[in-house]
Amino acid sequence: MTFLQTDYLTYFQNMKSRILFFVATLMAAVGLQAQTLQCSPEKPVAGETVTLSYDQSKTILVNEKELKATALLLNNNPTGDRFQIEDVEFTAEKGVFKAKLSIPAHVNVFYIAFANEVDGAKDNNKGQGYGFALYQADRKKILPGTKGNIGLVKGRYASFANVERNPAEAFALIVEEFEATPSSRKDPVLLSFCAVEGKRNKNEAMVAEAKKMAEALVMDNKASEQDLFTAYQTYRVLDEKAALAPLTEKIKKKYPKGLLVRSEKMEALSMEKDLSKKVALYESLSALPFTAAEKPALQGVVSSLASGFLMKKDWPNFEKYLSPITDKIRKASMLNSAAWSLCGEGIVKEVSTADAVLSAKYSKQSIDLIKSLQAAKNRADIPFNKSPKQMKEDSKAYLGMFSDTYAVSLYRTGKYTEALEYQQAYNETQKFSDPETNERYCIYLEKAKGGKEAEAMLEKLITKGAASEAMKTQFVRLFQANNSPEAAAQRYLNNLELEAKANKKEELRKKMIDREAPDFKLRNLKGEEVALSSLKGKVVILDFWATWCGPCKASFPGMQKSLEASKDRSDVVFLFIDTWEKGDNKEKAAAEFIEKNQYNFNVLMDNDDKVVGSYKVEGIPTKFIVGKDGRIKFMSVGFNGTETLIEEVAAMIDLASEVKP
């Protein structure tokens, strides 16, 4: 009998022994790290400062001189932030790394995640992570909610804890928590996990558990508004229409301005396409009593209004609805988007002086907001899912990106030296690897410091393989003006390009990996089955994408050119795996997108998201280059520009082709 054929009661009876095994295994990983990571006291209590001792001698970090680590601190907050991330400062003491960590009073379990990587791998305690349960004051029993939170780590927060995701173990622990702690049966986070995971993976046991808990909440005469709303959300995820209708009526009648009404109004506003109607809906929200826990969602609603006016280039109203936004990253990002639009999204299009000036104003505001985050000393000013150090690193990335926009605005207003300064700030974060922004940098450089300095920089960037066609044209022009005739300039450029390709290939060779490529069988849009194992002996490019993914779509013109460049090679295959897709008709959405854009892609449908999970993809677009031996040789995440993509894919194919089957 397969898992999906097993009824819930039979499954739960069979799960008893498995649950005990899972709990025993996890409790060994939570609090008993005697060989590698120790906590003193051994049974810590919330509210105290603990000492952590890490023995690196038997780990992959054996040769690391410094450790970078964070702590994932979990609590039982049912409606607010369930966890927070803090930095952990390890120092070497007599061959052992030690650190102090202050545990907040409301925390019941914490994990230590090491960021150091060796050959692309981290020390994650064989996938279990380094976790510690917190105890009650007598140090005899763990705190209520601990097992449920460990389950959430295994199922939802795995990436924050360096833990391998395991929904089955997560579910076992959550069920154990439901049995041990009656109040946890009302926990919206735990019920949400069971409902969402169960529905997505067609896991009857999870669905049954979530439904059972929701029914109990509805039948409870003492159920609070939050309890009923939790049941409503659970039924909605499970698409239990028969149960949902009477419950919706009951909640609205009892709480006419309550959680459900507020939630529906915010959802209606988010779904509304007509901007004037969105404004009217927003005004109606002002009379409702929103709680602190609902404020983040409300920020999203206001942002959608500001975005709408941004698209219409209605700047007074854009500023009006931007004003209530307190999330500095969200606000700065929207200001940057407005500035980018006003400055023509680069330096090619014509823009008015007024637009250039307003662009510079918004861009400067975005930079100032990020700088204030960098200087933040109050933990409340930092997002819960970032440690202070992580926030500073993220701020550097935001600051660089926004500096790129500000540089364009400054160039548009004739401030070439300042434009060069801010463009350099961004390009340095990218190590001058992006041809598009390098192109702007060299234009500003010529304007600010003259042709000779620009020519020298262009030569370096062309040799590095980080130059656009426009940069090569600029180089030939400057070379001719400063040195010799056109023919000599072109020959010199050709030599630089050959050197650049060789350099790029050697850089990529150093990044080659040799990992197992999990086999799969998926159907393409023609209904044909494609198995990875059947393609052994060929170089296979796997491109994970989705129709809603902006960077994925931005990369496709480059991928189309890469495909066309290899069309005469029978030993090269491109597979575009549509995953994490939204909507009921995923094949139709993918087919319409491919047909509309006239791409010649062989699209495979990962409708159950199992293949993307087996490859442990954390974000898209992600590409894998599989060698002729059937093993992964390269992994590439994100999109860094069309020209860079084309060059890198070509070089990776060549290198992967060198591997014998």
Secondary structure, DSSP 8 states (H G I E B T S, - for coil): --GGGS-HHHHHHHHHHHHHHHHHHHHHHBT--TTTEEEESSS-BTTSEEEEEE-GGGSTTTT-SS--EEEEEEE--SSS--EEEEEE--EEETTEEEEEEE--TTEEEEEEEE---BTTB---TTTT-EEEE-B-TTSSSB-TTHHHHHHHHHHTSHHHHT----HHHHHHHHHHHHHH-GGGGG-HHHHHHHHHHHHHHT-HHHHHHHHHHHHHHHH-TT--HHHHHHHHHHHHHHT-HHHHHHHHHHHHHH-TTSHHHHHHHHHHHHH---HHHHHHHHHHHTTS---GGGHHHHHHHHHHHHHHHHHTT-HHHHHHHHTT---HHHHHHHHHHHHHHHTTTSSSS---HHHHHHHHHHHHHHHHHHHHHHT--SGGGS-TTS-HHHHHHHHHHHHHHHHHHHHHHHHHTT-HHHHHHHHHHHHHHTTT--HHHHHHHHHHHHHHH-HHHHHHHHHHHHHHT---HHHHHHHHHHHHHHT--HHHHHHHHHHHHHHHHHHHHHHHHHT---EE----EEEBTTS-EEEGGGGTTSEEEEEEE-TT-HHHHHHHHHHHHHHHHTTT-TTEEEEEEE-S--SS-HHHHHHHHHHHHT----EEE-TTSHHHHHTT--SSSEEEEE-TTSEEEEEEES---HHHHHHHHHHHHHHHHTS--
